[in-house]
Amino acid sequence: MEQINKIYGINGPVVTIKGASGLSMMEMVHVGREHLVGEVIRITDSATTIQVYEDTGGLKFGDPVYGAGAPLSVTLGPGILDNIFDGIERPLKAIEAKSGAFVERGAEVSSLDEERLWELTLTAKTGDYLHSGEVYATCPETSVIEHRCMVPNGLEGKVTHAAPNGKYKVNDTVLKLKDKDGVEHELSLCQKWPIRSPRPINQRLYANIPLITGQRVIDTLFPIAKGGTAAVPGGFGTGKTMTQHQIAKWCDADIIVYVGCGERGNEMSQVLEEFSALIDPKSGRPMTDRTTLIANTSNMPVAAREASIYTGVTLAEYYRDMGYHVAIMADSTSRWAEALREISGRLEEMPAEEGFPAYLPSRLSEFYERAGLVEALNGSQGSVSIIGAVSPQGSDFSEPVTQNTKRFTRCFWALDKALAYARHYPAINWMSSYSEYTGDLSDWYAANAGADFMDCRKQIIQVLNEESKLMEIVKLIGADVLPDDQKLIIEIAKVIRIGFLQQNAFHKDDTYVPIKKQLGMMKAILHLYKAAQGIVARGVPISKVTETGLFEKLVKIKYDVPNEKLALLDDYPAEIDKSLEEL
C-alpha cells in the first residue's frame, strides 16, 4: 500500500483529508498507523471524507491514510458457516485467539481460515467453457451444506488447467481460465464482492412458496414467501429478538444469516449459546452447521453497524447463487438507522424527521430490495428472505423507521406490549398485522396443506374481528347483556387466542407445529363453533355449552396431539358432536 495523504480533521468516526486525495468514491482505505478500516463517503475539490469502522481514539492530525484501490468488500468462500463475524467480516473467534476478549484496533485477520484444508471435488475439466456463476468445484463446508465455488461475475472462458480432486486451502489455485482476450485467470476457492452492490442474477421469479416457520400466527394468518420481506416492529420487551430466534431455529430455509446490529451484548451472547446448543430438527446436527452470525453490538463502533447489514445480505446472496434458500434476520434495523443518523450528524447534513437523514427511505429500500426468489446466473433457483426487527421508541409505530419500513416490506408482524405483558407469545397483534403474500401463496396451501386451508383461515380471522367489535361493547356495558350467540363468539375467540395463536416455545410439540396440524386445529375449533351455533339457536343457554368442557379441551389440542400423531385430530369432531347432542 502506498501513502496517499494525511488526516486533516477528525469528528468521531468521520475523518477528513484536505485537498485532492486521488481516492475513489466508496473506496476502502486504511487510516492511521494502526491501519484502521474505513470507506470514502464524500469527495469534493477541497476535501475527502472517510467513515472509519473502528474506534478513532488516538488518531491525530497528520496521520497517514492509505487507499486499498477497491471498494469495501467481503471474502466469499468455504468457512463462512459456523463462524461469527463483526460488521466488516472479521472473524471474532480468530481475533479472540489473537488479542483476547476485546477486538483490538486495526486487527488484521483473514476473514476465512487460510490454513484449513477442504476436500475439493472439481466439477469442471480442461477444455470446458465456463460462464459467470457456473460451479467449477464443490466441497462439504459443514455436515449439511455443500459449498459450490462459482466463476466470478464478469468472467468467462475456456478451462486451460483443472487441479485433481483433493485437499486445498482457500487461496490455492485450482482452476485456470483463459478469457476471449487470451488473458489467463487463476481461480481459487474464494472470491471477493463489494458489500453495497447486489450480486447479479438472470431473473427474479414469482414468490409463491411460503417460508414455513412452524409458528401458527405467522404460517396461518400472516405468511411470508421465500424471497419475501417482513418487518417485526415492537417496543422494548415485546419479544422481537425471541420471535426472530424462533423463526431462525425452525423455518425451512437452508441457511440462516443472523445480523445482531446494535443489539445488547448479552442478547448476542444468548444467541451464540442457544444456537451452539440447539440441534437442527431437519438434519439432527448442530444448528450452527447452517448458520452464520454477524455480531455488531451496541458497544462496537457505530460506523461498522451501518455496514453490518450489507455484509449480512451479501453473504446471503452468495449462498442464494449456489441454489440455497437463505433467511436473514436483521436485529435491529432501528439501531442501524440510528447509526446512519449519528454519521449524518457528524457530516453536518440537513436532518429530516426526528433527526434521521433525508436518504433513510432510499437506504432502507436498497436493503430490502435485495430480497427475492431468483434464477441465478448458473440457472439454479435460490432465495433471500429478509426479516427485519424494528425498535420504535415507546412502541410508537408512527416514527420514521417503522413507517418507511412498512413501505418496502409486504409482511408486517406488529408486536403488542399488552400481549407480551400477558405472557402471550408470539406477541403478534392479529388486528394490526398483515401479509400481502396471502393471495400469492393460496395455491401452494391448497396443494400442500389442504383445499380448505385458506377458507378456514378466513373464518378464523372473521371470528377474531367480530370479537374485537364485541369487546368494545363489553368494555362499556359488560358481557352479561350480550345475547348468547354473541357470547359464543367471545368464547370461540378465546379458544383461538389461547389455544391456537399463543404458542409455547418450551414444549416439544408446540415450539414447532407442522402445517397439517395447524389446519387440523382450525378445523376442530370451527367445527365446535358451528355445532355450538346450532345448539344455541335451539335455545340451549351458552352456559350449558361451556360446562361440557369442550372449549378447555380444544385449548389443549396443541399439547394433547403430538406432531407425529396427527390422526388423533380426526377424533375431535365426533367427540364434539356427541357432547353437544347430550344437551
KERORO-260989 format. One record per residue (C-alpha): x, z, y; residue in three letters. Coordinates in pm, whole numbers, plus 50000, padded with zeros to 5 digits. Each point is the difference from the previous one (the first is absolute). Example, Ala and Ser with C-alpha at 12.3 -4.5 7.8 and 13.67 -1.06 7.14 Angstrom:
<atoms>
- 51230 50780 49550 ala;
- 50137 49934 50344 ser;
</atoms>
This chain:
<atoms>
- 50000 50000 50000 met;
- 50121 49918 50348 glu;
- 49944 50222 50303 gln;
- 49783 49816 50247 ile;
- 49905 50253 50266 asn;
- 49978 50360 50112 lys;
- 49717 50244 50062 ile;
- 49876 50015 50360 tyr;
- 49699 50233 49963 gly;
- 49839 50232 49743 ile;
- 49638 50120 50006 asn;
- 49914 50172 49673 gly;
- 49999 49732 49727 pro;
- 50026 49723 50262 val;
- 50351 49876 50087 val;
- 50080 49746 50273 thr;
- 50287 49751 50032 ile;
- 50068 49858 50348 lys;
- 50048 49629 50060 gly;
- 50005 49714 49751 ala;
- 50058 50143 49653 ser;
- 49998 49693 49776 gly;
- 49748 50174 49772 leu;
- 49679 49838 49872 ser;
- 49647 50135 50022 met;
- 49918 50226 49695 met;
- 50367 49989 49891 glu;
- 50127 50301 49807 met;
- 50284 50187 50173 val;
- 50232 50295 49934 his;
- 50022 50242 50290 val;
- 50286 50236 50086 gly;
- 50304 50108 49804 arg;
- 49776 50130 49718 glu;
- 49837 49657 49962 his;
- 49640 50116 50046 leu;
- 49748 49735 49892 val;
- 49797 49838 50279 gly;
- 49801 49691 50093 glu;
- 49986 49786 50316 val;
- 49649 50021 50150 ile;
- 50044 49858 50349 arg;
- 50240 49755 50170 ile;
- 50017 49915 50370 thr;
- 50269 49833 50210 asp;
- 50119 50342 50115 ser;
- 49961 50225 49691 ala;
- 49939 50017 49625 thr;
- 49783 50281 49858 thr;
- 50050 50140 49650 ile;
- 49790 50248 49803 gln;
- 50213 50220 49774 val;
- 49863 50112 49663 tyr;
- 50208 50318 49992 glu;
- 50053 50306 50218 asp;
- 50186 49889 50314 thr;
- 50135 50347 50080 gly;
- 50372 49978 50081 gly;
- 49996 49636 50113 leu;
- 50159 49953 50340 lys;
- 50053 49741 50273 phe;
- 50254 49738 49895 gly;
- 49959 50040 49622 asp;
- 50029 49667 49814 pro;
- 49709 49794 49865 val;
- 50047 49751 49713 tyr;
- 49770 49714 49904 gly;
- 49918 49935 49636 ala;
- 49910 49634 50060 gly;
- 49665 50032 49813 ala;
- 49660 50167 50051 pro;
- 49925 50345 49856 leu;
- 49958 49923 49629 ser;
- 49949 50174 49668 val;
- 50181 49930 49675 thr;
- 49763 49881 49727 leu;
- 50105 50028 49637 gly;
- 49978 50218 49688 pro;
- 50022 50373 50073 gly;
- 49728 50022 50265 ile;
- 49751 50166 49764 leu;
- 50052 50365 49904 asp;
- 50185 50047 50329 asn;
- 49945 50179 50331 ile;
- 50104 49833 50326 phe;
- 49991 50092 50366 asp;
- 49831 49775 50260 gly;
- 50282 49740 49999 ile;
- 50051 49988 49619 glu;
- 50287 50244 49965 arg;
- 49973 50177 49660 pro;
- 49953 50372 50059 leu;
- 50126 50099 49653 lys;
- 50333 49823 50063 ala;
- 50026 50153 50348 ile;
- 49930 50347 49858 glu;
- 50280 49954 49746 ala;
- 50232 49897 50282 lys;
- 49910 50232 50287 ser;
- 49768 50273 49868 gly;
- 49640 50083 50088 ala;
- 50005 49841 50347 phe;
- 50046 49634 50090 val;
- 50325 49978 50192 glu;
- 50017 49761 50295 arg;
- 50144 49658 49933 gly;
- 49973 50049 49623 ala;
- 50098 49669 49844 glu;
- 49861 49985 49648 val;
- 49901 49685 49815 ser;
- 49621 49973 49959 ser;
- 50039 49916 49630 leu;
- 50242 50151 49749 asp;
- 50283 49745 49994 glu;
- 50166 50147 49690 glu;
- 49699 50010 49769 arg;
- 49990 49735 49728 leu;
- 49675 49811 49933 trp;
- 49917 49827 49672 glu;
- 49937 49649 50136 leu;
- 49828 49706 49830 thr;
- 50059 49664 50172 leu;
- 49686 49784 49999 thr;
- 50171 49703 50174 ala;
- 50273 49787 49846 lys;
- 50258 49754 50126 thr;
- 49835 49677 50115 gly;
- 49665 50156 50097 asp;
- 49862 49927 50347 tyr;
- 49868 50318 50165 leu;
- 49778 50038 50307 his;
- 49957 50296 50237 ser;
- 49837 50297 49829 gly;
- 50059 49883 49643 glu;
- 50119 50264 49752 val;
- 50349 49942 49864 tyr;
- 50065 50335 49825 ala;
- 49816 50311 49880 thr;
- 50100 50356 49913 cys;
- 49810 50319 49907 pro;
- 50007 50194 50329 glu;
- 49809 50292 49845 thr;
- 49827 50049 49667 ser;
- 49678 49844 50136 val;
- 50112 49748 50267 ile;
- 50199 49683 49938 glu;
- 50206 49898 50302 his;
- 50002 49626 50075 arg;
- 50286 49860 50207 cys;
- 49871 49717 50221 met;
- 50170 49718 50188 val;
- 50018 50106 50370 pro;
- 49764 49834 50247 asn;
- 50121 49672 50148 gly;
- 50233 49926 49712 leu;
- 49955 49744 49721 glu;
- 50232 49794 49790 gly;
- 50155 49926 49663 lys;
- 50154 50274 49784 val;
- 50371 49928 49958 thr;
- 50084 50323 49819 his;
- 49791 50263 49818 ala;
- 50164 50317 49868 ala;
- 49933 50106 49639 pro;
- 49750 50280 49927 asn;
- 50158 50344 50028 gly;
- 50061 50297 50228 lys;
- 50059 49937 50371 tyr;
- 50020 50194 50327 lys;
- 49765 49912 50287 val;
- 50270 49813 50196 asn;
- 50143 49803 49706 asp;
- 49958 49621 50024 thr;
- 49778 49889 49711 val;
- 49895 49653 50121 leu;
- 50144 49720 50213 lys;
- 49764 49759 50171 leu;
- 50099 49676 50176 lys;
- 49756 49900 50274 asp;
- 49913 49644 50110 lys;
- 50288 50003 50253 asp;
- 50248 50071 49721 gly;
- 50063 50360 50111 val;
- 50036 50245 49711 glu;
- 49826 50339 50030 his;
- 50078 50305 49787 glu;
- 49700 50207 49893 leu;
- 50024 50363 49888 ser;
- 49731 50246 49892 leu;
- 49905 50088 50358 cys;
- 49915 49840 50334 gln;
- 49929 50116 50356 lys;
- 49683 49959 50207 trp;
- 49921 50092 50365 pro;
- 49736 50273 50000 ile;
- 49795 49866 50291 arg;
- 49946 49654 49848 ser;
- 49729 49951 49733 pro;
- 50133 49839 49680 arg;
- 49873 49641 49956 pro;
- 49726 49907 49753 ile;
- 49829 49685 49870 asn;
- 49648 50107 50096 gln;
- 49770 50296 50048 arg;
- 49733 50045 49733 leu;
- 49644 50131 50017 tyr;
- 50017 50376 49935 ala;
- 49724 50050 49743 asn;
- 50156 50253 49757 ile;
- 49957 50372 50080 pro;
- 50285 50247 50007 leu;
- 49859 50252 49755 ile;
- 50093 50355 50106 thr;
- 49792 50213 49761 gly;
- 49849 50178 50303 gln;
- 49622 49956 49985 arg;
- 49931 50010 50373 val;
- 50253 49718 50049 ile;
- 49943 49779 49694 asp;
- 49620 50019 50019 thr;
- 49908 50041 50366 leu;
- 50297 49872 50203 phe;
- 50223 49781 49779 pro;
- 50323 49834 50112 ile;
- 50123 49666 49863 ala;
- 50348 49934 49864 lys;
- 50173 49860 50306 gly;
- 49761 50189 50227 gly;
- 50051 50245 50286 thr;
- 49849 50346 50043 ala;
- 50021 50270 50265 ala;
- 49973 50370 49911 val;
- 49938 50185 50328 pro;
- 49955 50374 50013 gly;
- 50095 50310 50195 gly;
- 50244 50266 49889 phe;
- 49913 50149 49661 gly;
- 49745 49737 49895 thr;
- 50210 49873 49708 gly;
- 50150 49667 50115 lys;
- 50325 50056 49815 thr;
- 49826 50133 49687 met;
- 49762 49701 49996 thr;
- 50300 49764 50017 gln;
- 50174 50202 49726 his;
- 49698 49956 49771 gln;
- 49983 49626 50069 ile;
- 50377 49962 49949 ala;
- 49983 50188 49668 lys;
- 49699 49828 49851 trp;
- 49940 49656 50155 cys;
- 50061 49698 49778 asp;
- 50276 49851 50217 ala;
- 50321 49914 49812 asp;
- 50227 50155 50264 ile;
- 49952 50269 50267 ile;
- 50194 50010 50329 val;
- 49942 50335 50172 tyr;
- 50110 50020 50366 val;
- 50011 50354 50140 gly;
- 50009 49901 50367 cys;
- 50046 50302 50229 gly;
- 49837 50242 49757 glu;
- 50110 50361 49955 arg;
- 50302 50049 49775 gly;
- 49814 50239 49767 asn;
- 49731 49733 49938 glu;
- 50264 49744 49902 met;
- 50166 50261 49775 ser;
- 49663 50046 49829 gln;
- 49970 49623 49950 val;
- 50348 49988 49844 leu;
- 49930 50294 49769 glu;
- 49656 49875 49893 glu;
- 50106 49641 49937 phe;
- 50310 50101 49803 ser;
- 49793 50230 49779 ala;
- 49701 49769 49953 leu;
- 49963 49781 49692 ile;
- 49859 49655 50067 asp;
- 49671 49975 49801 pro;
- 50049 49625 49941 lys;
- 50351 50010 49853 ser;
- 50054 50361 49897 gly;
- 50325 49992 50200 arg;
- 50089 50194 50319 pro;
- 49809 49885 50307 met;
- 50328 49940 50185 thr;
- 50071 49703 49767 asp;
- 49763 49790 50213 arg;
- 50032 50178 50335 thr;
- 50235 49985 50295 thr;
- 49986 50255 50282 leu;
- 50099 49958 50363 ile;
- 50042 50344 50154 ala;
- 50018 50004 50378 asn;
- 49885 50350 50088 thr;
- 49909 50136 50345 ser;
- 50345 50154 50052 asn;
- 50180 49668 49940 met;
- 50088 49764 50290 pro;
- 49686 49860 50162 val;
- 50119 49638 50018 ala;
- 50050 49982 49622 ala;
- 49639 50110 49961 arg;
- 49897 49684 50184 glu;
- 50204 49788 49755 ala;
- 49892 50183 49683 ser;
- 49664 49827 49947 ile;
- 50164 49658 50039 tyr;
- 50260 50103 49741 thr;
- 49720 50110 49766 gly;
- 49793 49684 50033 val;
- 50310 49779 49953 thr;
- 50080 50175 49669 leu;
- 49634 49955 49900 ala;
- 50007 49626 50082 glu;
- 50317 49958 49791 tyr;
- 49828 50133 49686 tyr;
- 49684 49806 50088 arg;
- 50206 49680 49986 asp;
- 50102 50090 49644 met;
- 49631 49995 49904 gly;
- 49919 50372 50023 tyr;
- 49706 50175 50166 his;
- 50143 50250 50248 val;
- 49823 50281 50190 ala;
- 50169 50140 50309 ile;
- 49899 50342 50135 met;
- 50090 50047 50368 ala;
- 49972 50368 50091 asp;
- 49944 50000 50288 ser;
- 49967 49707 50239 thr;
- 49915 50244 50282 ser;
- 50351 50148 49980 arg;
- 50135 49643 50004 trp;
- 49794 49925 50312 ala;
- 50132 50319 50161 glu;
- 50355 49872 49936 ala;
- 49902 49674 50175 leu;
- 49864 50203 50291 arg;
- 50317 50207 50031 glu;
- 50231 49697 49994 ile;
- 49771 49818 50245 ser;
- 50024 50295 50236 gly;
- 50381 49996 49978 arg;
- 49991 49629 50088 leu;
- 49782 50084 50304 glu;
- 49731 49755 49893 glu;
- 49653 50013 50157 met;
- 49786 50227 49775 pro;
- 49653 49905 49881 ala;
- 49727 50231 49866 glu;
- 50123 50356 49924 glu;
- 50357 49895 50076 gly;
- 50029 49758 49706 phe;
- 50170 49668 50080 pro;
- 49780 49700 50079 ala;
- 50133 49822 49690 tyr;
- 49874 50268 49756 leu;
- 49715 49774 49869 pro;
- 50232 49706 49935 ser;
- 50252 50221 49817 arg;
- 49724 50145 49780 leu;
- 49867 49652 49924 ser;
- 50352 49877 49910 glu;
- 50024 50280 49744 phe;
- 49655 49975 49840 tyr;
- 50002 49619 49990 glu;
- 50295 50012 49760 arg;
- 49752 50115 49733 ala;
- 49830 49741 49781 gly;
- 49951 49844 49659 leu;
- 50233 49699 49997 val;
- 50153 49723 49798 glu;
- 50376 50049 50034 ala;
- 50254 49718 50041 leu;
- 50064 50003 49623 asn;
- 49626 49957 49924 gly;
- 49939 50357 49880 ser;
- 49713 50211 50136 gln;
- 50068 50335 50159 gly;
- 49852 50227 50264 ser;
- 50084 50263 50257 val;
- 49723 50251 50073 ser;
- 50056 50221 50305 ile;
- 49836 50343 50029 ile;
- 50089 50161 50332 gly;
- 49923 50359 50093 ala;
- 49907 50067 50363 val;
- 50029 50348 50156 ser;
- 49779 50007 50312 pro;
- 50049 50311 50211 gln;
- 49704 50234 49969 gly;
- 49831 49761 49751 ser;
- 49913 49773 50296 asp;
- 49939 49658 49843 phe;
- 49963 49843 50346 ser;
- 50375 50031 50074 glu;
- 50203 49676 50023 pro;
- 50182 50002 49663 val;
- 49679 50052 49798 thr;
- 49802 49747 50202 gln;
- 50269 49732 49982 asn;
- 50056 50064 49629 thr;
- 49626 49941 49940 lys;
- 50042 49654 50155 arg;
- 50258 49893 49742 phe;
- 49882 50171 49679 thr;
- 49693 49913 49794 arg;
- 49963 50339 49835 cys;
- 49940 50327 50189 phe;
- 50007 50328 49809 trp;
- 49910 50257 50267 ala;
- 50106 50351 49898 leu;
- 49767 50278 50111 asp;
- 50122 50346 50104 lys;
- 49670 50166 49900 ala;
- 50022 49852 49648 leu;
- 50365 50106 49966 ala;
- 49922 50357 50110 tyr;
- 49713 50006 49747 ala;
- 50258 49907 49731 arg;
- 49838 49661 49943 his;
- 50281 49762 49901 tyr;
- 50062 49718 50059 pro;
- 49856 50096 50341 ala;
- 49890 49641 50073 ile;
- 49684 50001 50212 asn;
- 49756 49755 49839 trp;
- 49805 49956 50326 met;
- 50289 49891 50225 ser;
- 50215 49814 49744 ser;
- 49962 49634 49907 tyr;
- 50156 49717 49801 ser;
- 49976 49631 50084 glu;
- 50127 49902 49653 tyr;
- 49676 50088 49816 thr;
- 49859 49647 50008 gly;
- 50333 49845 49901 asp;
- 50027 50230 49696 leu;
- 49641 49984 49874 ser;
- 50071 49725 49746 asp;
- 50292 50198 49853 trp;
- 49786 50314 49966 tyr;
- 49719 49802 49836 ala;
- 50242 49847 49747 ala;
- 50216 50305 49926 asn;
- 49789 50309 50070 ala;
- 49639 49896 49948 gly;
- 49748 49756 50142 ala;
- 49808 50290 50160 asp;
- 50301 50173 50159 phe;
- 49943 49873 50356 met;
- 49626 50071 49975 asp;
- 50067 50361 49891 cys;
- 50250 50035 50285 arg;
- 49738 49877 50247 lys;
- 49745 50254 49876 gln;
- 50251 50285 50019 ile;
- 50082 49912 50364 ile;
- 49628 49976 50078 gln;
- 49937 50353 49869 val;
- 50291 50136 50205 leu;
- 49871 49829 50314 asn;
- 49649 50139 49946 glu;
- 50142 50348 49946 glu;
- 50192 49973 50327 ser;
- 49678 49924 50190 lys;
- 49811 50282 49826 leu;
- 50273 50255 50075 met;
- 49941 49941 50373 glu;
- 49639 50112 49947 ile;
- 50107 50291 49779 val;
- 50235 50127 50274 lys;
- 49708 50011 50242 leu;
- 49709 50137 49794 ile;
- 50140 50097 49658 gly;
- 49966 49847 49654 ala;
- 49678 50179 49900 asp;
- 49775 49770 50203 val;
- 50124 49684 49828 leu;
- 49775 49840 49735 pro;
- 50126 50012 49640 asp;
- 50108 49634 49990 asp;
- 50236 50063 50293 gln;
- 50125 50324 49845 lys;
- 50084 49793 49692 leu;
- 50216 49766 50212 ile;
- 50196 50301 50129 ile;
- 50047 50134 49644 glu;
- 50120 49662 49865 ile;
- 50231 49952 50299 ala;
- 50151 50341 49922 lys;
- 50071 49881 49645 val;
- 50163 49683 50138 ile;
- 50212 50196 50247 arg;
- 50121 50274 49767 ile;
- 49982 49824 49664 gly;
- 50112 49652 50097 phe;
- 50183 49986 50333 leu;
- 50188 50328 49967 gln;
- 50295 49975 49763 gln;
- 50237 50255 49846 asn;
- 50363 49884 50007 ala;
- 50102 50283 49765 phe;
- 49760 49915 49716 his;
- 50133 49758 49739 lys;
- 49672 49803 49975 asp;
- 49913 50007 50369 asp;
- 50328 49924 50174 thr;
- 49965 49636 49892 tyr;
- 49665 49846 49901 val;
- 49975 49652 49841 pro;
- 49758 49757 50161 ile;
- 49768 49996 49693 lys;
- 49954 50377 50022 lys;
- 49924 49970 50373 gln;
- 49719 49755 49917 leu;
- 49869 50225 49719 gly;
- 49989 50300 50234 met;
- 49809 49801 50263 met;
- 49750 49878 49740 lys;
- 49934 50354 49874 ala;
- 49945 50135 50352 ile;
- 49770 49713 50097 leu;
- 49807 50034 49670 his;
- 49930 50364 50084 leu;
- 49894 49902 50352 tyr;
- 49749 49737 49882 lys;
- 49863 50218 49719 ala;
- 49963 50299 50234 ala;
- 49825 49779 50259 gln;
- 49734 49918 49740 gly;
- 49954 50367 49904 ile;
- 49975 50114 50365 val;
- 49751 49717 50077 ala;
- 49775 50145 49727 arg;
- 49983 50332 50183 gly;
- 50268 50203 49818 val;
- 50178 50223 50259 pro;
- 50367 49919 50066 ile;
- 50084 50364 49921 ser;
- 49887 49940 49638 lys;
- 50221 49690 49977 val;
- 50308 50186 50126 thr;
- 49936 50286 49752 glu;
- 50073 49761 49711 thr;
- 50372 50029 50083 gly;
- 50038 49620 49994 leu;
- 50147 49986 50351 phe;
- 50273 50252 49912 glu;
- 50065 49815 49674 lys;
- 50059 49670 50181 leu;
- 50239 50168 50244 val;
- 50213 50095 49699 lys;
- 50011 49649 49846 ile;
- 50345 49947 50150 lys;
- 50133 50289 49788 tyr;
- 49771 49977 49695 asp;
- 50064 49631 49924 val;
- 50371 49937 49922 pro;
- 50139 49667 50121 asn;
- 50063 49889 49641 glu;
- 49643 50085 49881 lys;
- 49783 49801 50238 leu;
- 49738 49947 49728 ala;
- 49877 50354 50078 leu;
- 49857 49864 50326 leu;
- 49737 49810 49800 asp;
- 49842 50332 49890 asp;
- 49907 50112 50352 tyr;
- 49698 49772 50069 pro;
- 49824 50111 49679 ala;
- 50068 50367 50077 glu;
- 49869 49957 50355 ile;
- 49680 49833 49877 asp;
- 49944 50269 49734 lys;
- 50042 50290 50245 ser;
- 49769 49846 50259 leu;
- 49732 49908 49742 glu;
- 49972 50369 49911 glu;
- 49890 50067 50358 leu;
</atoms>
